[in-house]
């Protein structure tokens, strides 16, 4: 695909050209890499956010399970004491 960007500050273009020159690649190659990296980082951030949400949900469920287990243990202890 082709992307055109207009009205870029000349100072920014100069800096981009310097960075591309340091890497011994064209401005186009440099910008292509930067755009692709940006897109992949956004995708990774989205995946991380979804994973954090899943972890939070799992923690909440584990807390509920721990409470239920404590209740069952208390009930079992009462039943054992009752039978003595």
Secondary structure, 3 states (H helix, E strand, C coil): CCCCCCCCCHHHHHHHHHHHHHCCCCHHHHHHHHHHHHHHHHHHHHHHHHHHHHHHHHHHHHHHHHHHHHHHHHHHHHHHHHHC
